[in-house]
Amino acid sequence: MQLCGVCSEHVPKYRCPACRIRYCSVSCFKRHKDDDACHPVKESDPASSSSTPVSNAEKPWDVEDRLDEDSQTDKVPLEKLQQLADSEALKGLLRNPHLRRLMMSVDTAEDKAKATKDAMQEPLFVEFADQCLKIIEPTEAENDDEF
């Protein structure tokens, strides 16, 4: 199991888009940036590439940037992530400022498990989570409806 490349204490969940070091939290990311420890990975030689190179800031993140190798069971296939992005129902829910505040509080919390548990007390957050699960893990009845 890998440990955070900054604090060496926790399992990393994220990867720096510039240097690709794995880190576990926002505070570790900030410390990584503040310590000038970030040394961007050099891309392949642009002269040898026929297409215009894409900077790290423009590259979309991928599942590997969010999870370590030991989290295979937690990975969401890219096509499901695209379905989440395209979902009009989710877009409608995300227009609600209260839901966005709840999600920000979970995202910025040090204890994400506790923050998620607290957020799940809010019906709007539960509705959002249920809508996500319908897309990621549809039940057999929902699958039957598609045919």
C-alpha positions as CSV (number, residue, x, y, z in Angstrom):
1,M,0.0,0.0,0.0
2,Q,1.3,3.4,-0.9
3,L,1.6,6.3,1.5
4,C,1.2,10.1,0.9
5,G,4.3,11.5,-0.8
6,V,4.1,14.6,1.5
7,C,3.2,13.4,5.0
8,S,4.0,9.7,4.6
9,E,1.1,8.9,7.0
10,H,-2.1,8.3,5.0
11,V,-3.1,6.5,1.8
12,P,-3.0,9.0,-1.0
13,K,-6.2,9.7,-2.9
14,Y,-5.0,12.3,-5.4
15,R,-2.1,13.1,-7.7
16,C,-0.4,16.4,-8.3
17,P,-1.3,17.4,-11.9
18,A,2.2,18.9,-12.4
19,C,4.7,16.5,-10.9
20,R,2.4,13.5,-10.4
21,I,3.3,13.0,-6.7
22,R,0.5,11.3,-4.7
23,Y,-1.0,13.1,-1.8
24,C,-3.8,12.5,0.7
25,S,-5.4,15.8,1.4
26,V,-5.7,19.5,0.6
27,S,-3.4,20.4,3.4
28,C,-0.7,18.1,2.0
29,F,-1.2,19.5,-1.5
30,K,-0.8,23.0,-0.1
31,R,2.3,22.0,1.9
32,H,3.7,20.3,-1.3
33,K,3.2,23.6,-3.3
34,D,4.4,25.9,-0.5
35,D,7.6,24.0,0.0
36,D,8.5,24.4,-3.6
37,A,8.8,20.6,-3.7
38,C,6.7,20.4,-6.9
39,H,8.9,19.7,-9.9
40,P,6.7,19.4,-13.0
41,V,7.2,16.3,-15.1
42,K,8.6,17.2,-18.5
43,E,6.4,16.2,-21.4
44,S,7.8,14.5,-24.5
45,D,9.7,16.7,-26.9
46,P,7.2,18.8,-28.7
47,A,9.3,18.8,-31.9
48,S,8.9,15.0,-32.1
49,S,5.1,15.2,-31.7
50,S,2.9,15.9,-34.7
51,S,0.1,17.3,-32.6
52,T,0.1,20.3,-30.4
53,P,1.2,19.3,-26.8
54,V,-1.4,19.7,-24.1
55,S,-0.2,21.3,-20.8
56,N,-0.8,19.5,-17.6
57,A,-3.4,22.1,-16.6
58,E,-5.5,21.3,-19.7
59,K,-5.3,17.6,-19.4
60,P,-8.4,16.0,-17.9
61,W,-7.7,14.0,-14.7
62,D,-8.2,10.3,-15.0
63,V,-9.3,7.6,-12.5
64,E,-5.6,6.8,-11.7
65,D,-5.1,10.4,-10.4
66,R,-7.8,9.8,-7.8
67,L,-7.2,6.3,-6.5
68,D,-4.2,4.2,-5.6
69,E,-3.5,0.8,-7.1
70,D,-5.1,-1.0,-4.1
71,S,-8.5,0.6,-4.7
72,Q,-9.4,-1.3,-7.8
73,T,-12.9,-2.2,-6.5
74,D,-13.6,1.6,-5.9
75,K,-12.9,2.6,-9.5
76,V,-15.7,3.9,-11.6
77,P,-15.4,3.1,-15.3
78,L,-14.7,6.2,-17.4
79,E,-17.9,5.6,-19.4
80,K,-19.9,5.8,-16.1
81,L,-18.1,9.0,-15.2
82,Q,-19.1,10.4,-18.6
83,Q,-22.7,9.4,-17.9
84,L,-22.5,11.3,-14.6
85,A,-21.2,14.4,-16.4
86,D,-24.0,14.2,-19.0
87,S,-26.8,13.6,-16.5
88,E,-29.4,16.3,-16.7
89,A,-30.9,15.2,-13.4
90,L,-27.5,15.7,-11.7
91,K,-27.0,19.0,-13.4
92,G,-30.4,20.1,-12.1
93,L,-29.5,19.1,-8.5
94,L,-26.1,20.8,-8.8
95,R,-27.8,24.1,-9.5
96,N,-28.8,24.2,-5.9
97,P,-26.4,26.4,-3.9
98,H,-27.1,24.4,-0.7
99,L,-26.0,21.2,-2.3
100,R,-22.9,22.8,-3.7
101,R,-22.0,24.1,-0.2
102,L,-22.6,20.6,1.3
103,M,-20.3,19.1,-1.4
104,M,-17.6,21.7,-0.7
105,S,-17.7,21.0,3.0
106,V,-17.2,17.3,2.3
107,D,-14.4,18.0,-0.2
108,T,-12.5,20.3,2.1
109,A,-13.0,18.3,5.3
110,E,-10.1,16.6,6.9
111,D,-12.3,13.7,8.0
112,K,-14.1,13.0,4.8
113,A,-15.9,9.9,6.2
114,K,-17.4,12.0,9.0
115,A,-18.3,14.9,6.7
116,T,-20.0,12.5,4.3
117,K,-21.9,10.9,7.1
118,D,-23.0,14.3,8.3
119,A,-24.0,15.4,4.8
120,M,-26.1,12.2,4.4
121,Q,-28.4,13.7,7.0
122,E,-29.5,16.2,4.4
123,P,-32.3,15.0,2.1
124,L,-30.9,16.9,-0.8
125,F,-27.4,15.3,-0.5
126,V,-29.1,11.9,-0.2
127,E,-31.0,12.6,-3.4
128,F,-27.8,13.6,-5.1
129,A,-26.0,10.4,-3.9
130,D,-29.0,8.2,-5.0
131,Q,-29.0,9.8,-8.4
132,C,-25.3,9.1,-8.8
133,L,-25.7,5.5,-7.7
134,K,-28.5,5.0,-10.2
135,I,-26.1,5.9,-12.9
136,I,-23.0,4.1,-11.6
137,E,-24.7,0.9,-10.2
138,P,-28.2,0.6,-11.8
139,T,-30.4,-2.1,-10.3
140,E,-31.7,-4.9,-12.5
141,A,-35.1,-3.3,-12.6
142,E,-33.6,-0.1,-14.0
143,N,-31.7,-2.1,-16.5
144,D,-34.9,-3.9,-17.6
145,D,-36.5,-0.5,-18.1
146,E,-33.9,0.4,-20.7
147,F,-34.8,-2.5,-23.0
